[in-house]
Amino acid sequence: MKRLLIALFILLPHALRAQELEYQLELGASLGPSFYLGDVSSTPFKHMGAMGGVIARRVFNPRMVVKGNLALGHISGNSNGIFIPADANSQTVAGGTPTQVSFKRNLIDLGAQFEMNFWGYGTGEGYKGNSRITPYAVAGLGFTLALGGGHTDFAVNAPIGLGVKYKLKPRVNVGAEWTFRFTTTDKLDVTDTSLQLDAPYGIQSVGFKNKDCYSFLMLFVTYDLCPKYRKCNN
């Protein structure tokens, strides 16, 4: 019995330290380029803008995470080299008279995504057998508010993408994530000066089909918060 008590007194501090290394939340910021894919752009990273935002993660275990984000991004585009008719309902053989259009919009993106780490993620005694670096897949649902150009447009978006995260310090995480955010609107590129981009060929779309999309390639840093277990000082 005496030996058992001695062993418990020796092992208890180590167990408590291990428990302190498991955290439930991450909070941080993201920054990177953004771009739009739609009627006047089908090439990634063409007409790049910038995005920035804040992110929060709820960590359920080393492989499963739910993330929330609030981001502000900028997109733009023009019809250089692309045939856009001035009248989508033209009956001419050529399909209408070509016109030049351009746009610039700001986007507010609010959403939540589920992240699945390919490998168990974490360092320290509380994460034995896991890795300090892991790629991950992300998918979710969010809302987009497009501002500027004399119009305000609201849409639902579905982000899908991949990322990689690295534990730089015991409580500091850095990484990169690339997502495409498919929306339910075809009006991200519509302004007072580019009304032709609202169904420019007279083809109406349904759901996510033939709608506008934008992309965020973001670098992020987060800090671990809320240990799952706290050391008892009494």
N, C-alpha and C positions, 0 to 999 in steps of 0.2 A: 504494500500500500504506500509506503514511504517513497519507494522508487517511482511509482506511478505519479504521485504528486509532484516529485522533482521534475519528471519528464514533462508534465503538463505546464509547469512554470517556465520551462525552457522553450517549449514549442508555442505557447500562447502568443507571445509578442510577434513571432514570425508569422503566425496565422493572421493576426490582426493587420500586419503590414501588407500581407498579400491581399487581404480584403480591401484595403484602402486603395489599391491600384486599379480597381474596377470602377468605371464611371458610367453614369447613365445618360449624360447630355454632352453635346458639343455646341459651341457658339462661335461664329466667326464671320468672315467677310470674303467676297469673291470679286474678281476683276478680270476682264478679258475682252476679246473682239466679239462682235455680233454681225450677222448678215441675214439677208432676206432671200427667200426662194419663192418665185411667183411668176406672174405674167411677163415681167420684163427681166427676169434673172433666173437661170437654171444652173448657174455655176457657183459652187461653194466658195466662200471668201471673196466674192466679187462685191464691190461697193461696201467694204467693211466699215462698220461703225464700232462703238464701244459699249460695254455693259459693266455694271457694278451692282453689288447687292449685299444682303446679309443672309446667312443661312444658319439653321439650327437643326441638330440631329438628335433624335431619341434612339439610344443604343439599347437594343433588346438582348443581343448576344454578339459574340465576335463575328458573326456572319450576317445578321439581319438588322437593318437600320431603317427608320422612317425620317425623312428630311423635309423641312419646310423652308421656303425661300421667298424673299421679296426682292425684286431686281428691277432696275431701270436700264433700258437699252435703247440704242438708236439704230434705225435702219434707213436705207435710201436705195434708189435705183433709177435707171433711165432706159429708154427704148432704143438707144443707139445700136444699129445693126439688127433690130427686131421689127417685123412688120406689125404695126398697131393701126387698125383702121379708125378714121375719124368717125365713121358711122358703122356700128356693128351690124346693122340690118340692111346694109347696102346690097342691092341686087346686081351690081356690076360684075363683069367677068373677073376682074382683078380682085374682087372682094372688098372694094372700098378704096377711099383715098387715104394713103398713109399719112400719119401724123407723128410728131415727136412729143413725148411726155416724160416727165420726171417727178419724183416725189421725195420727201423727207418726213419721217415720222419718229416720234418717241413712244416707247412701249413701257408700260408698267406690268410686270409679271408677278403674280402671286399664286403659289401652288404648293403641292406636297408630292413627294415621290418615295417609292420604296427602293432601297438599295440592297442588293444581294452581293456580298463580298465573295470572291472566288475562293479565297483562303481565309481562315480564321485570323482576325486582325487584333493586334495588341502586343504589348511588351510588359515585362515584369513578372513577378511570381504568380500574380493572379491570372496571367494569360499564357501559362506554359503550354508549349505545343503549337502556339500561333505565331504569326509573322508580323514584323513591323512594316511590311509593305504588301499591298494586295490590289489587284484590279477588281473592278466591280461593274455590275450592270444596273441601270436605273430606269424606272418607268413610273408614271404617275398621272396626275390630273391637276389642271390649274386654270387660271383666268388671265386674260390679256385685255388691257385697256390701251388702245392706240390713240395718241393725241397729236395735234398739229395739223396744219394744212386746211384749217377751216372745218375739220370733221373730228368727231369723237366716236370711235367704234369699239364695241365690246364683244369678246369671243371667249369660248372655252378652248383650252389647249391641252394637248396630250404630249408630254415630253418623253422621249425615248433616247437612251444613249449609253455611253460607257465612260468609265473614269478609272483613276488610279490614286491611291492615297498612301502616304508614308508617315510614320510616327517619328518626327524629328527629335522630339523630347518626350519624356514620360507623359506629359499632358498637352503637347503641341503636335498638331497634325497638319500636313501640307499635302496638296494634290492638284490634279487637273481633271476636268470633266468636260465632255463634249456631248451636247444634247441637241436634237432636232425637236422643235416644238410645233406640232401640227395643229392648226387652228380650224375653227368652224366658220371662219369668215373669208371672203374673197376681197375684202376692202382694206387690208393693211396698206396697200399701195394707192389708195384713193385719196386725193386732195381736191381742193377747188380748181387746181390747174391740171389735174390728171383724172378727170371723171371717166375717161375712156377705159381705164383699167378696172372698172366695175363690169365684169363679164365682157371683155373687149371684143370677143368673137361671137357674142350672142348666145353662148353656151352656159346655161344655168347649172349650178353644182348643188349637190346634196351631201349633208353630213360633212365628213372630212375630205370627200372627193373633189378634186379641182379647186381646192382652197389654198390660201397662202400659208406659208411656213416660214419660221425664222429659227436661227440657231445661235446658241451661246457656246463659246469655247472659253471656259473660265478656269483661272488659277485661284485656289482658295487656301486659307489658313484658318484653323479652328482651335479652340482651347477646351480641354475636358473640364466638365463641371459635375457636381453632385455625385460623390462617391456612393456606391451601393451600400457600403458598410463603413461606419466610422469607428475609430479606435476609442474605446472607453477609457476615460481618464480618472474614473472614480476608483 
